[in-house]
């Protein structure tokens, strides 16, 4: 089921998007394959801790997070991948691991790879392991206002 918070947010702003239903998938590679979405277009959301504050690192599903680059970007050595127990309560309308890349809805900074920003569209988990949302990059950028920076390999 779609995140109610995300759906209400997009609908209240008259954003055009499509919902893609797919068989249950839990890794970014499985989701891309199941939903027939290129890995370069499918965003995965990694929850990180920067100086103890939760944030989102959003990158193409076919890339890996490079924490050293986030250290440089944020000018701190205290950057690490968060454990599920550290952020689970922040996403009450989402299945674990299926958080949409809308940090603004969950009181988090959002960092996005320029590889995603180079695409015309973005697709992402929408709160469940069986549904994606696909929408224009320009609408996503306007709504979320992420910091676009290189932090992937």
C-alpha angles and dihedrals in degrees: 000000000000119000104267091213092053095045092049091048094051094042093048089056094046092240116172112229140147127226117222116201116202139167114280111289130170108183124062091243092052092047093051092048095044094047095040092236121141113251090234090061099041112088121211119202118220116188112220137180118230112187087336095308120116117242138163127244108196118194140156112281090239093059135074128229115251107205093190089065091051089051089056094042095051095035093232137103090213099090121123141150110268122236117236093249089059095060109017094101091053089067106047092156095051136076112241110274095017100088116147116236094250104118090168089067092052100039095255137125113248125215117189130192115243087230088072092043089058091062124087091224139029128208124194146162108280100205100296140067091239104050137060132185120219118195141149118289090227092058091046092050093047092050101041102029092205124188105250111214140145113258105137140093 
